[in-house]
């Protein structure tokens, strides 16, 4: 009787375990089916591939365990179970193959084919679930049959024994039911654990930064895909290896000592902190990284639970490169600023004495008659103006390189600009016995949108060079309109000379700053080599370019193009001549015709410039009062205004002792002074002009003082004006 009870208990336990095993096959089959369906919404198909491989391997292991268990049973009972198990395995294998094809279709951007395969996967999954259900029902049927058999045997043994057997069977049934329910709860818990593990694994696998877990002995336990990408090792290469493989020398040799010291003393400079360290890739290269390490204790450490460390890593290569670039940019900007300030100061220091040199030479020139003295004074003027041109060129190239040079886009006549330049340059050409010819080829636009000042500067440089490097023959300028019917028409000016010409090698370095064709050219013809560099940069800023064609000993052709802007509605003039172009210029009164019947306050601290500017203004008829600094100028201007006899114009030097011109002007405007104030300064940068205007000046004039412009400006601002009047005087 006891043997019967014992056999019954053992058999029920075995078949209860089989029900649990067969039920778990559902979960493994679902895990195989999931990656293929999730691939549509995943950013990384490779992650889903790894999930599929793991899930299919787990299903095979579970299926093999069930198969091994069934082999220990009665073949007459387990044969149908073996058949259903094989069919289930076949369906799950089909799911696995279809999922692999889904991945291939998604990688080939074939969404439609992938969708069809997913539908087939779902059908296979439904069949597999049905077969697993059949297996479970078959197992329960076998278990029930055995229960009935044991009950019949107990009846044959007698009523007492029957009662005992019945009670035992009832207990076994209740135990089986309870075991089945507990197995269900356990399966749900295991499923939740697997889901949590899968979710955590997905987070780690999809992290953009490397995450590495090591044991207390420094052996690598996990190595996520980001770590593979950054370090160049695969996860198979790194699992079980010492973490010091990722460290360069000398950190590699010192790592084990750091770890041992921490385990012994608990002292660490890394754990729980973020540090910048150097790491080493598989190819041996090193890179900077940010490292933070966390300690993990699973279970009770005192009972031998493992100690783990998780490292969170961020590659700082790009950040360090950006920081270095920023530092280099700031250093370059600081260097440019220092250069700009140096050039501005140099300009100021040279322009201030040049005002006296050029101004007094012009004054004296009008009062001498001896030819030798006249020639000497003209030599002083010529060399002074040449020195001034060098300073202007250096300032221009500095402004261009620092991006501070601005060009205008205003309406102007290209023919008038060329005619003006040719008229002035003919004087220089005639002095060397060269004819300067101007030809207009084809119809010319009456006006274009460009910067006439910068266009003149380009033409002055190119025509001046052509005259300088041509000893015999002629210099010719040919103007033409290109692509008149296109969206981007251009004006082209060809400067053709019969001079010394250049080789291709000389042309190659022609537009480099401070470079001429060769050193012998500098010795023979002079020059800084800045003019062409500036001209080319200006042409590019005006929407064009400069090209050169040259033959040594025969001459050169410099072709400059500039954008015209839209020509819609612009009249094109045929058969334009230089004489017709020159008639477009407006006749201007000469300085001798201008008389200044006004009172002018001159604020200037330099004695030489005081005498020169006062002489020029008084000779033109003005009454001049001199102030030696800004404070005196401020006091004189306010007193004169309050007495009802205000100055008509104040000429304000901006660099003076005690109170400079900027502050004096601001104080005048704050006191309600509305009279005209013209800034005089030896600083010639655009920013200096804006600084003067922002301080409250009406206009701006740079030193050396141009006599004609000075008298014209004084006349303009001395005239009575009402608010809103626009005044324009050409110099």
KOLBASE-754170 format. One record per residue (C-alpha): residue in three letters; x negated, y negated, z negated. Coordinates in pm, whole numbers, plus 50000, padded with zeros to 5 digits. Each point is the difference from the previous one (the first is absolute). Example, Ala and Ser with C-alpha at 12.3 -4.5 7.8 and 13.67 -1.06 7.14 Angstrom:
R  residuo  x  y  z
R  Ala  48770  50450  49220
R  Ser  49863  49656  50066
REM end
This chain:
R  residuo  x  y  z
R  Unk  50000  50000  50000
R  Unk  49718  49758  49907
R  Unk  49826  50081  50327
R  Unk  50316  49907  50188
R  Unk  50020  49670  49814
R  Unk  49634  49929  50066
R  Unk  50031  50081  50371
R  Unk  50306  49779  50032
R  Unk  49826  49704  49838
R  Unk  49693  50043  50219
R  Unk  50196  50038  50324
R  Unk  50218  49695  49932
R  Unk  49691  49791  49925
R  Unk  49831  50109  50324
R  Unk  50301  49919  50217
R  Unk  50059  49667  49822
R  Unk  49644  49901  50086
R  Unk  50062  50100  50361
R  Unk  50307  49777  50021
R  Unk  49787  49710  49872
R  Unk  49721  50074  50249
R  Unk  50238  50022  50295
R  Unk  50173  49676  49899
R  Unk  49666  49813  49994
R  Unk  49946  50091  50366
R  Unk  50271  49737  50072
R  Unk  49779  49727  49857
R  Unk  49691  50112  50190
R  Unk  50194  50017  50328
R  Unk  50136  49647  49937
R  Unk  49645  49876  49937
R  Unk  49891  50141  50339
R  Unk  50295  49830  50172
R  Unk  49949  49655  49839
R  Unk  49676  49867  50164
R  Unk  50132  50037  50354
R  Unk  50314  49803  49911
R  Unk  49806  49738  49803
R  Unk  49751  49943  50283
R  Unk  50243  49767  50179
R  Unk  49986  49748  49713
R  Unk  49635  50053  49904
R  Unk  49727  49751  50091
R  Unk  49741  50279  50003
R  Unk  50078  50332  50173
R  Unk  49676  50143  49863
R  Unk  50143  49984  49648
R  Unk  50307  50199  50109
R  Unk  49774  50255  50169
R  Unk  49819  50059  49672
R  Unk  50332  50031  49815
R  Unk  50119  50258  50253
R  Unk  49684  50210  49971
R  Unk  50022  50003  49619
R  Unk  50373  50084  49999
R  Unk  49965  50282  50254
R  Unk  49711  50151  49806
R  Unk  50205  49990  49677
R  Unk  50296  50170  50175
R  Unk  49774  50277  50130
R  Unk  49859  50056  49652
R  Unk  50350  50016  49846
R  Unk  50122  50236  50274
R  Unk  49699  50227  49950
R  Unk  50070  50013  49625
R  Unk  50361  50105  50067
R  Unk  49883  50265  50244
R  Unk  49751  50144  49750
R  Unk  50273  50015  49734
R  Unk  50245  50182  50230
R  Unk  49741  50267  50079
R  Unk  50025  50115  49633
R  Unk  50375  50062  50031
R  Unk  50208  50290  50133
R  Unk  49964  50002  50385
R  Unk  50367  50090  50038
R  Unk  50091  49679  49819
R  Unk  49726  49764  50133
R  Unk  50009  50091  50372
R  Unk  50281  49751  50085
R  Unk  49823  49740  49791
R  Unk  49678  50048  50198
R  Unk  50198  49951  50326
R  Unk  50162  49675  49882
R  Unk  49665  49875  49867
R  Unk  49834  50055  50341
R  Unk  50280  49809  50175
R  Unk  49964  49714  49751
R  Unk  49623  49987  50057
R  Unk  50058  49991  50376
R  Unk  50235  49700  49974
R  Unk  49762  49806  49772
R  Unk  49711  50074  50239
R  Unk  50211  49854  50284
R  Unk  50064  49691  49786
R  Unk  49622  49968  49951
R  Unk  49926  50027  50374
R  Unk  50276  49755  50095
R  Unk  49869  49750  49743
R  Unk  49653  50018  50156
R  Unk  50156  49926  50340
R  Unk  50196  49710  49847
R  Unk  49672  49846  49884
R  Unk  49851  50038  50349
R  Unk  50308  49835  50160
R  Unk  49984  49708  49755
R  Unk  49629  49947  50068
R  Unk  50081  49995  50373
R  Unk  50284  49747  49937
R  Unk  50259  50256  50122
R  Unk  50275  49924  49749
R  Unk  50274  50179  50196
R  Unk  49815  50335  50011
R  Unk  49912  49968  49632
R  Unk  50367  49947  49915
R  Unk  50101  50314  50190
R  Unk  49740  50208  49819
R  Unk  50116  49866  49664
R  Unk  50352  50118  50080
R  Unk  49860  50349  50069
R  Unk  49811  49984  49670
R  Unk  50324  49925  49816
R  Unk  50173  50298  50166
R  Unk  49714  50230  49900
R  Unk  50010  49859  49648
R  Unk  50376  50068  49975
R  Unk  49947  50361  50111
R  Unk  49713  50044  49753
R  Unk  50212  49865  49712
R  Unk  50281  50237  50098
R  Unk  49767  50299  50002
R  Unk  49853  49906  49663
R  Unk  50358  49979  49864
R  Unk  50068  50348  50139
R  Unk  49685  50128  49830
R  Unk  50111  49858  49665
R  Unk  50349  50154  50037
R  Unk  49847  50337  50088
R  Unk  49781  49987  49691
R  Unk  50298  49914  49777
R  Unk  50196  50287  50161
R  Unk  49724  50247  49920
R  Unk  49988  49865  49644
R  Unk  50379  50042  49960
R  Unk  49992  50355  50140
R  Unk  49735  50095  49750
R  Unk  50211  49850  49720
R  Unk  50302  50210  50105
R  Unk  49782  50311  50015
R  Unk  49871  49945  49650
R  Unk  50354  49940  49873
R  Unk  50120  50337  50149
R  Unk  49713  50184  49839
R  Unk  50087  49848  49667
R  Unk  50363  50119  50028
R  Unk  49880  50356  50047
R  Unk  49799  49983  49678
R  Unk  50309  49942  49780
R  Unk  50201  49721  49856
R  Unk  49745  49901  49735
R  Unk  49719  50005  50240
R  Unk  50230  49833  50253
R  Unk  50067  49720  49757
R  Unk  49629  49956  49936
R  Unk  49916  50013  50369
R  Unk  50284  49760  50077
R  Unk  49880  49759  49739
R  Unk  49647  50025  50130
R  Unk  50119  49952  50358
R  Unk  50207  49701  49892
R  Unk  49695  49858  49829
R  Unk  49795  50069  50312
R  Unk  50259  49829  50220
R  Unk  50006  49696  49775
R  Unk  49619  49999  49991
R  Unk  49987  50035  50378
R  Unk  50246  49713  50044
R  Unk  49809  49784  49753
R  Unk  49669  50091  50165
R  Unk  50145  49910  50339
R  Unk  50118  49662  49870
R  Unk  49665  49934  49834
R  Unk  49825  50097  50320
R  Unk  50216  49742  50181
R  Unk  49906  49730  49750
R  Unk  49636  50096  50035
R  Unk  50024  49984  50378
R  Unk  50155  49652  49979
R  Unk  49722  49885  49767
R  Unk  49737  50149  50226
R  Unk  50162  49830  50301
R  Unk  49995  49665  49822
R  Unk  49637  50054  49909
R  Unk  49915  50090  50359
R  Unk  50187  49691  50125
R  Unk  49815  49779  49754
R  Unk  49671  50159  50096
R  Unk  50080  49955  50369
R  Unk  50102  49637  49944
R  Unk  49680  49927  49808
R  Unk  49793  50179  50264
R  Unk  50167  49797  50275
R  Unk  49924  49675  49816
R  Unk  49635  50098  49957
R  Unk  49969  50128  50359
R  Unk  50151  49687  50153
R  Unk  49805  49752  49783
R  Unk  49787  49758  50202
R  Unk  49717  50016  49748
R  Unk  49796  50306  49898
R  Unk  50115  50188  49686
R  Unk  49766  50266  49860
R  Unk  50049  50224  49694
R  Unk  49704  50168  49825
R  Unk  49962  50237  49705
R  Unk  49810  49927  49681
R  Unk  49698  50163  50166
R  Unk  50015  49758  50296
R  Unk  50143  50254  50249
R  Unk  50250  49869  50256
R  Unk  50352  50141  49961
R  Unk  50188  49779  50250
R  Unk  49893  49788  50297
R  Unk  50278  49816  50182
R  Unk  50011  49922  50377
R  Unk  49893  49638  49942
R  Unk  49687  50131  49826
R  Unk  49935  50226  50301
R  Unk  50030  49701  50232
R  Unk  49777  49769  49794
R  Unk  49724  50244  49898
R  Unk  49997  50217  50313
R  Unk  50029  50334  49811
R  Unk  50292  50240  50038
R  Unk  50189  50117  49692
R  Unk  49865  50354  50051
R  Unk  49643  49868  49990
R  Unk  50057  49812  49676
R  Unk  50217  50223  49778
R  Unk  49783  50141  49723
R  Unk  49703  49778  50084
R  Unk  49847  49753  49756
R  Unk  50124  49644  50035
R  Unk  49642  49871  50010
R  Unk  49987  50111  50365
R  Unk  50180  49671  50071
R  Unk  49739  49788  49821
R  Unk  49673  49864  50139
R  Unk  49673  50019  49812
R  Unk  49929  49917  49715
R  Unk  50364  50024  49883
R  Unk  50017  50359  50125
R  Unk  49721  50117  49769
R  Unk  50139  49809  49702
R  Unk  50366  50105  50027
R  Unk  49986  50326  49801
R  Unk  49836  49813  49713
R  Unk  50277  49738  50001
R  Unk  50270  50268  49989
R  Unk  49831  50202  49726
R  Unk  49951  49688  49790
R  Unk  50367  49911  50033
R  Unk  50118  50350  49900
R  Unk  49768  49990  49699
R  Unk  50055  49643  49880
R  Unk  50312  49868  50177
R  Unk  49801  49695  50118
R  Unk  50058  49899  50363
R  Unk  49952  49700  50228
R  Unk  50238  50133  50268
R  Unk  50305  50175  49851
R  Unk  50295  49769  49962
R  Unk  49823  49719  50186
R  Unk  49953  49878  50357
R  Unk  49647  49966  50131
R  Unk  49823  49935  50329
R  Unk  49759  50279  50085
R  Unk  49822  50142  50306
R  Unk  50114  50328  50159
R  Unk  49846  50225  50263
R  Unk  50171  50154  50304
R  Unk  49932  50336  50160
R  Unk  49775  49839  50263
R  Unk  49784  49848  49725
R  Unk  50119  49642  50042
R  Unk  50099  49807  49689
R  Unk  50284  49756  49945
R  Unk  50133  49786  49715
R  Unk  50314  50116  49822
R  Unk  50222  49911  49708
R  Unk  50035  50291  49753
R  Unk  50237  50055  49711
R  Unk  50007  50329  49806
R  Unk  50278  50138  49779
R  Unk  49970  50293  49756
R  Unk  50271  50270  50009
R  Unk  50053  50265  49727
R  Unk  50246  50276  50090
R  Unk  50148  50164  49689
R  Unk  49808  50018  49674
R  Unk  49630  49926  50037
R  Unk  49923  50174  49668
R  Unk  50144  50323  50139
R  Unk  49780  49994  50308
R  Unk  50225  49811  50242
R  Unk  49802  49867  50300
R  Unk  49863  49644  50009
R  Unk  50028  49822  50335
R  Unk  49892  49662  50135
R  Unk  50175  49824  50290
R  Unk  49810  49740  50200
R  Unk  50184  49732  50199
R  Unk  49775  49856  50270
R  Unk  50026  49703  50236
R  Unk  49754  49949  50286
R  Unk  49871  49642  49974
R  Unk  49810  49998  50331
R  Unk  50247  49773  50181
R  Unk  50047  49778  49694
R  Unk  49623  49956  49959
R  Unk  49965  49925  50373
R  Unk  50273  49737  49974
R  Unk  49835  49850  49692
R  Unk  49665  49988  50180
R  Unk  50165  49842  50303
R  Unk  50170  49744  49777
R  Unk  49673  49918  49825
R  Unk  49825  49967  50337
R  Unk  50283  49780  50131
R  Unk  49987  49779  49691
R  Unk  49623  49977  50030
R  Unk  50034  49909  50368
R  Unk  50264  49741  49919
R  Unk  49782  49858  49724
R  Unk  49709  49990  50243
R  Unk  50214  49829  50264
R  Unk  50124  49753  49741
R  Unk  49646  49927  49887
R  Unk  49893  49957  50361
R  Unk  50296  49772  50071
R  Unk  49924  49787  49695
R  Unk  49632  49984  50094
R  Unk  50083  49894  50356
R  Unk  50251  49744  49875
R  Unk  49742  49853  49762
R  Unk  49732  50007  50269
R  Unk  50240  49826  50238
R  Unk  50073  49736  49737
R  Unk  49635  49934  49924
R  Unk  49909  49968  50369
R  Unk  50308  49808  50115
R  Unk  49966  49732  49733
R  Unk  49658  49870  50114
R  Unk  50095  50063  50363
R  Unk  50274  49738  49959
R  Unk  49736  49737  49930
R  Unk  49755  50129  50264
R  Unk  50248  50011  50289
R  Unk  50199  49699  49886
R  Unk  49709  49761  49957
R  Unk  49830  50123  50317
R  Unk  50318  49908  50188
R  Unk  50015  49662  49824
R  Unk  49635  49924  50075
R  Unk  50038  50123  50359
R  Unk  50245  49719  50063
R  Unk  49748  49741  49883
R  Unk  49677  50097  50182
R  Unk  49893  49935  50356
R  Unk  49655  50154  50023
R  Unk  50024  50316  50219
R  Unk  49758  50191  49779
R  Unk  50202  49921  49688
R  Unk  50324  50089  50176
R  Unk  49855  50337  50108
R  Unk  49874  50067  49646
R  Unk  50341  49926  49849
R  Unk  50174  50220  50256
R  Unk  49755  50278  49913
R  Unk  50097  49965  49634
R  Unk  50369  50015  50092
R  Unk  49955  50294  50235
R  Unk  49811  50211  49747
R  Unk  50235  49902  49720
R  Unk  50299  50108  50206
R  Unk  49820  50324  50090
R  Unk  49938  50071  49631
R  Unk  50366  49927  49932
R  Unk  50105  50244  50273
R  Unk  49787  50274  49840
R  Unk  50171  49937  49666
R  Unk  50342  50014  50167
R  Unk  49912  50325  50178
R  Unk  49883  50162  49677
R  Unk  50321  49894  49826
R  Unk  50209  50132  50291
R  Unk  49835  50343  50004
R  Unk  50034  50019  49622
R  Unk  50371  49919  50020
R  Unk  50052  50251  50281
R  Unk  49824  50282  49814
R  Unk  50193  49931  49680
R  Unk  50333  49981  50189
R  Unk  50060  49639  49893
R  Unk  49989  49840  50345
R  Unk  50349  49923  50128
R  Unk  50103  49921  50357
R  Unk  50305  49802  50109
R  Unk  50263  50093  50255
R  Unk  50117  49665  50138
R  Unk  50099  49875  50342
R  Unk  49702  49868  50198
R  Unk  49888  49953  50361
R  Unk  49719  50241  50099
R  Unk  49908  49782  50297
R  Unk  49970  49692  49780
R  Unk  49785  50188  49748
R  Unk  49766  50118  50277
R  Unk  49988  49654  50160
R  Unk  49912  49838  49666
R  Unk  49718  50247  49941
R  Unk  49869  49966  50357
R  Unk  50003  49621  49975
R  Unk  49777  50007  49692
R  Unk  49775  50282  50122
R  Unk  49933  49829  50336
R  Unk  49791  49743  49812
R  Unk  49774  50277  49871
R  Unk  49991  50177  50338
R  Unk  49913  49677  50183
R  Unk  49709  49943  49763
R  Unk  49844  50324  50129
R  Unk  50093  49937  50363
R  Unk  50271  50269  50014
R  Unk  50344  49961  50155
R  Unk  50292  50125  49785
R  Unk  50293  50109  50216
R  Unk  50353  50087  49887
R  Unk  50236  50208  50215
R  Unk  50363  50095  49932
R  Unk  50082  50327  50176
R  Unk  50371  50052  50064
R  Unk  50293  49843  49815
R  Unk  49928  49864  49652
R  Unk  50254  49978  49712
R  Unk  50071  49647  49887
R  Unk  49968  50115  49641
R  Unk  49932  50311  49792
R  Unk  50020  50085  49630
R  Unk  49650  50021  49856
R  Unk  49751  49811  49782
R  Unk  49855  49720  50217
R  Unk  49728  49915  49746
R  Unk  49864  50355  49994
R  Unk  50038  50037  50378
R  Unk  49791  49682  50044
R  Unk  49741  50143  49761
R  Unk  49972  50319  50207
R  Unk  49967  49811  50329
R  Unk  49746  49755  49851
R  Unk  49784  50293  49885
R  Unk  50018  50197  50325
R  Unk  49955  49702  50236
R  Unk  49725  49859  49776
R  Unk  49813  50331  50014
R  Unk  50040  50017  50378
R  Unk  49846  49652  50035
R  Unk  49722  50082  49751
R  Unk  49890  50319  50176
R  Unk  50029  49868  50359
R  Unk  49709  49803  50145
R  Unk  50102  49989  50366
R  Unk  50324  50061  50188
R  Unk  50332  49915  49837
R  Unk  50252  50087  49733
R  Unk  50358  50075  50103
R  Unk  50316  50053  49794
R  Unk  50289  50189  50163
R  Unk  50340  50006  49828
R  Unk  50279  50241  50093
R  Unk  50324  50142  49859
R  Unk  50009  50379  49954
R  Unk  50310  50224  49993
R  Unk  50241  49708  50030
R  Unk  50301  50232  50035
R  Unk  49911  50231  49710
R  Unk  50092  49985  49633
R  Unk  49644  49899  49908
R  Unk  49865  49743  50251
R  Unk  49652  49860  49941
R  Unk  49785  49707  50109
R  Unk  49654  50093  50125
R  Unk  49704  49763  50025
R  Unk  49690  50121  50188
R  Unk  49680  49807  49921
R  Unk  49762  50076  50285
R  Unk  49635  49890  50000
R  Unk  49689  50057  50212
R  Unk  49769  50020  49699
R  Unk  49751  50251  49865
R  Unk  50251  50288  49965
R  Unk  49975  50294  49758
R  Unk  49934  50374  49993
R  Unk  50258  50251  49871
R  Unk  49790  50042  49685
R  Unk  50011  49626  49935
R  Unk  50375  49990  50062
R  Unk  50045  50281  49746
R  Unk  49881  49785  49710
R  Unk  50130  49670  50135
R  Unk  50294  49962  49760
R  Unk  49816  50089  49680
R  Unk  49968  49711  49749
R  Unk  49665  49816  50003
R  Unk  49883  50202  50306
R  Unk  49900  49872  50344
R  Unk  49901  50196  50309
R  Unk  49644  50027  49865
R  Unk  49755  49805  49787
R  Unk  49846  49829  50301
R  Unk  50344  49855  50081
R  Unk  50017  49846  49653
R  Unk  49653  49850  50038
R  Unk  50069  49855  50346
R  Unk  50364  49892  49973
R  Unk  50067  49976  49625
R  Unk  50328  50078  49826
R  Unk  50120  50212  49708
R  Unk  50179  50274  50194
R  Unk  50328  49922  49824
R  Unk  50189  49828  50281
R  Unk  50085  50312  50200
R  Unk  50087  50201  49691
R  Unk  50243  49730  49889
R  Unk  50143  49962  50351
R  Unk  50069  50372  50033
R  Unk  50169  50020  49660
R  Unk  50209  49692  50080
R  Unk  50103  50143  50338
R  Unk  50115  50320  49828
R  Unk  50198  49794  49746
R  Unk  50165  49820  50293
R  Unk  50112  50333  50148
R  Unk  49720  50041  50254
R  Unk  49635  50095  50035
R  Unk  49668  49907  50160
R  Unk  49829  50218  50260
R  Unk  49657  49952  50158
R  Unk  49857  50095  50338
R  Unk  49639  49904  50065
R  Unk  49707  50066  50230
R  Unk  49649  49905  49887
R  Unk  49865  49713  50205
R  Unk  50332  49934  50176
R  Unk  50239  49878  49733
R  Unk  50292  50098  49777
R  Unk  50380  49993  49992
R  Unk  50171  49961  49662
R  Unk  50373  50075  50028
R  Unk  50215  49887  49709
R  Unk  50370  50081  49971
R  Unk  50259  49864  49758
R  Unk  50367  50082  49960
R  Unk  50245  49743  50135
R  Unk  50307  50109  49807
R  Unk  50329  50027  50187
R  Unk  50011  49805  50329
R  Unk  50377  50015  50029
R  Unk  50120  49660  50118
R  Unk  49644  49868  50045
R  Unk  49928  49818  50328
R  Unk  49711  50142  50207
R  Unk  49804  49735  50194
R  Unk  49841  50100  50332
R  Unk  49677  49854  50139
R  Unk  49896  49841  49671
R  Unk  49680  49791  50019
R  Unk  49769  49877  49727
R  Unk  50097  49641  50080
R  Unk  50370  50081  49954
R  Unk  49928  50182  49675
R  Unk  49808  49704  49865
R  Unk  50294  49766  50065
R  Unk  50198  50190  49739
R  Unk  49787  49845  49729
R  Unk  50162  49708  49824
R  Unk  49803  49677  50011
R  Unk  49879  49907  49652
R  Unk  49901  49662  49868
R  Unk  49628  49949  49939
R  Unk  49868  49939  49652
R  Unk  49894  49651  50107
R  Unk  50369  49917  50055
R  Unk  50098  50098  49643
R  Unk  49992  49731  49731
R  Unk  50064  50096  49638
R  Unk  50191  49722  49828
R  Unk  50036  50188  49674
R  Unk  49862  50048  49648
R  Unk  49811  50328  49943
R  Unk  49877  50150  49672
R  Unk  49692  50218  50059
R  Unk  49933  50250  49715
R  Unk  49646  50129  50071
R  Unk  49711  50068  49760
R  Unk  49717  50020  50258
R  Unk  49833  49658  50053
R  Unk  49900  50082  50360
R  Unk  50350  50109  50094
R  Unk  50149  49700  49818
R  Unk  49795  49763  50217
R  Unk  50066  50190  50325
R  Unk  50377  50047  49964
R  Unk  50047  49646  49868
R  Unk  49800  49863  50296
R  Unk  50210  50195  50256
R  Unk  50331  49893  49847
R  Unk  49903  49637  49945
R  Unk  49873  49976  50357
R  Unk  50345  50122  50114
R  Unk  50161  49716  49799
R  Unk  50098  50174  49674
R  Unk  49961  49860  49648
R  Unk  49813  50270  49801
R  Unk  49978  50049  49622
R  Unk  49754  50266  49875
R  Unk  50054  50224  49695
R  Unk  49705  50210  49876
R  Unk  50208  50284  49851
R  Unk  50355  50131  49976
R  Unk  50082  49828  49672
R  Unk  49914  49655  50137
R  Unk  50199  50074  50316
R  Unk  50302  50107  49791
R  Unk  49987  49683  49791
R  Unk  49954  49766  50299
R  Unk  50282  50161  50199
R  Unk  50252  49980  49715
R  Unk  49906  49641  49910
R  Unk  50035  49887  50364
R  Unk  50337  50171  50029
R  Unk  50127  49848  49677
R  Unk  49889  49652  50113
R  Unk  50192  50036  50325
R  Unk  49696  50016  50228
R  Unk  49950  50377  50050
R  Unk  49726  50138  50219
R  Unk  50118  50106  50347
R  Unk  49774  50307  50002
R  Unk  49788  50181  49743
R  Unk  49701  50197  50134
R  Unk  49934  50251  49722
R  Unk  49675  50198  49982
R  Unk  50092  50328  49831
R  Unk  49665  50071  49827
R  Unk  49925  49717  49754
R  Unk  49880  49974  49638
R  Unk  50216  49919  49695
R  Unk  50327  50066  50188
R  Unk  49992  50181  50335
R  Unk  50221  49915  50295
R  Unk  50240  50293  49945
R  Unk  50084  49896  49645
R  Unk  50011  49628  50086
R  Unk  50248  50069  50282
R  Unk  50219  50217  49776
R  Unk  50008  49732  49732
R  Unk  50094  49735  50258
R  Unk  50288  50210  50130
R  Unk  50115  50077  49645
R  Unk  50001  49621  49936
R  Unk  50238  49957  50295
R  Unk  49741  49868  50246
R  Unk  50139  50035  50357
R  Unk  49722  49834  50201
R  Unk  49787  50187  50257
R  Unk  49707  50203  49868
R  Unk  49751  50156  50244
R  Unk  49759  50263  49865
R  Unk  49630  49972  50087
R  Unk  49803  50318  49934
R  Unk  49689  50181  50113
R  Unk  50181  50335  49955
R  Unk  50134  50121  50334
R  Unk  50186  50324  49927
R  Unk  50374  50031  50064
R  Unk  50051  50070  49632
R  Unk  49836  49665  49918
R  Unk  50243  49817  50230
R  Unk  50295  50171  49832
R  Unk  49858  49919  49658
R  Unk  49985  49630  50091
R  Unk  50355  49998  50136
R  Unk  50128  50189  49695
R  Unk  49843  49737  49775
R  Unk  50214  49735  50172
R  Unk  49783  49867  50283
R  Unk  50172  49897  50326
R  Unk  49714  50107  50227
R  Unk  49653  50145  49996
R  Unk  49668  49901  50160
R  Unk  49671  50188  49985
R  Unk  49653  49859  49981
R  Unk  49795  49894  50193
R  Unk  50248  49721  50060
R  Unk  50107  49955  50361
R  Unk  50026  49623  50052
R  Unk  50280  50023  50255
R  Unk  50208  50237  49795
R  Unk  49946  49797  49685
R  Unk  50126  49678  50159
R  Unk  50294  50179  50169
R  Unk  50107  50168  49676
R  Unk  49975  49671  49810
R  Unk  50211  49829  50266
R  Unk  50259  50278  49999
R  Unk  50053  50010  49625
R  Unk  49979  49624  49956
R  Unk  50305  49949  50225
R  Unk  50335  49954  49820
R  Unk  50189  50330  50004
R  Unk  50335  50126  49886
R  Unk  50057  50349  49861
R  Unk  50029  50258  50278
R  Unk  49795  49805  50258
R  Unk  49760  50224  50190
R  Unk  49668  49850  50102
R  Unk  49758  50162  50246
R  Unk  49669  49849  50113
R  Unk  49755  50183  50226
R  Unk  49635  49944  49933
REM end
